[in-house]
Amino acid sequence: AGELVIDIEPGMSFGTGIHPTTQTCIRFLQVLAETGRRDRSVVDMGCGSGILAIAARKLGFNSVSGYDYDSSAVRIAAENARANGLDIPFHEGNALSPILPTGDIFVANILAPVLMEAAPAICRAVSTQQDHALILSGILDNQYEAVKAAYVAQGFREHQSILSGEWRSGLFTR
């Protein structure tokens, strides 16, 4: 009772749920879901196996989509969503594109150098409404301050961060 169960077959994509960065993203999604504002849309950029998009839907967010630059990951994510009884749209998309899909909650579990380079586009992709958020993960602890600075420079502030092993993830708001 009370557990979120997700069936995942990652295939050649990232995202089994075991890695600390995936776990902290799910924890942040849970924090956001517990506010009761599940009408917010969620974008999972770099969706890999689709685990974060699937978790968002299972946490009650109604509008969820996922994007990955790898067409195999997009296919695997869609298969995993169907295996969990969910219909989530997954598309090819690259975090380094100048124009990204927009959402109220934007999740990016991507390596730090990509997150820093993509900061302007990712920040534009997050809705400007109150209670909308950005979850950044895939960041080694010693790289976190540089990633944080890139997003603070774009008008975001760190709401909370979690250190798990050598990995740090952050929840940001405007």
N, C-alpha and C positions, 0 to 999 in steps of 0.2 A: 504494500500500500504506500502510495506517495512517491514511488520511484518512477522515473522516466526511462522507459525501455525502448531502445533503438536497435533494430537489426541492421547491421552493416556488413557488406562484402566489398572491401575497398578495391579489390582488383589491383590495378597498377596505379591507382590514385592515392593521395594522402588522406588520412582521416579515419582512424580506427576508434578514436575515443580514448585511447590509452595515453596519448601524449599530453603533457601538462598544459600546453597552449590550447589544445582543444577543450580540455576540462575547464580551464579558466574562462574561455569564451562562453561555454554553457552556463557557468556560474553567473557571469554578467548578464546573459540573456534571462536567466531565472530572476535575478534582481529586478530587471526591467519589467518582466512579466508580472511580478508581485505588486507592482504599483497599480495594477488594474487597468492600465492603458494598453490593452491588447489589440486595439484598432490601428496601431502604428504599423507601417510596412517595414519589412526587414529585407535587406539586401546582403547576401553572403558572397563577397568578392573573393575569388580564389577558393571556390567551394570544394574542390577535391572530391571526396566520396559523397558529399552532400550532408554530412553529419550535422553541421551547424544549422543549415536550413531546415533539416528534419527536426532537430531539437526545437527550433523556434516555432514550427507549426505545432509540435506536441506540447509546447508550453502555452499554446493558445493564440499565438499571433496569426491573424487571418490571411494577411497578404505577405507572402514570402517568395523570394526568387533567389536563384543562385547563378553565379558566373564563374567560368574558369577559362584560361587561355588554351587548355588542353581539351580537344574534342573527345578524347577517351574518358576524361574525368567527367565531362558533361553527360555522356552516355551512362556511365556508372552511377553518377548521382541520381539521374532519373530512374534508373533501375532500383536503386536503394529506396527512393521515395515510394515507388510502387510497392516494394516489398514491405513497407511500413504502412501501407494502405493510404498513402497521401498522393495528392496531385500537386506537385510543385514544379513551376517552370524553371528549367535550367538552360542556359545559353552560353555560347562562346563569348568571352569578354576578357579584356586585359586591364589590370589595374593601372597600367601605364598609359592607357588611352587618355587623351585630353578631355573627353566627355564620357562620363560614366553614368550608369543607371542611377536614378535618385531613389532615396528611401528615407524613412523616418529614423530607422536604426540601421547603421551600416557596420557590418562585421568584416574585418580584414585580418585573417590569420595568415600573414605573408611575411617573408623575411624582412628585416630592418632596412636594408638598402633600398628595396623596392618601396616600402612604406614611406621612406623619406623622399624619394623621387616623386612618388605619386601624391604627396600631401596636398598640393593645391587642388588637383582634380577630385580626390576623395573628399576633401572638405566641402567643395562645391556640390558634391553628390548627396550630402546630408541635409535634410530639410531644415529650414531655419526656425521651425516652430519650437515652442518651449517643450521640454521633456523629450526631445529627440536627441539621439546619442550616437556615439562612435565607439566601437570596440576594436582595439588594436592588439594584435598578438603575433606570436612568431618571433619575438624579440629577445635576444640574449640580454641578461641584466646589464652587462657593461655597455650595451648599445641603447638602452632605454632612454637615457637623458637626451640623447641626440634626436631620437624619434619624437619624444615628447616636445622638445623645443620646436621641431618642424610644424607640429600641430598647434602649439600655443601661438606661434607666429601667424597662423591662419585664423585665429580668433577662438580656438577651443581651450578649455581648461580641463585638467585632470580631475575627475570626480573621485576615482579610486584606482589603485593598482594592486596587483597580486603577484607575489614572487613565488614560483613553484620550481624548486631545483635551481637551475641556472637560467630559467626563462621568466620574463616579466611581461604581464599583459596589463592594459590600461583601459578604463572606461572614461570617456571624455564627453563633455557637453559644451555647448556654446556659452 
